[in-house]
Amino acid sequence: MTPLGRLGQPADIASAVAFSVGPDGGWINGQAIRANGGVI
């Protein structure tokens, strides 16, 4: 299991994508954002 204790859901990925393409993600570039629930 993941450290968060549950499997990821499509909404978890959608939230990360929405952040990165929205106005709050304007200063993020060239980064790998891992939406993996804490699994290394």
Residue, then its C-alpha position, 0 to 999 in steps of 0.5 A: m500500500t501507499p503511505l496514504g493508505r489508498l490507491g490513487q483515483p483519476a481525480d487525484i491526477a486531475s487535480a495535479v494537472a489542473f494546478s500545473v496548467g492553471p494560474d497557480g502553476g504559472w511559475i512551475n516549468g521543467q519539473a516532474i511532479r509525481a502524483n504517486g501517493g508517496v510511493i518512491 
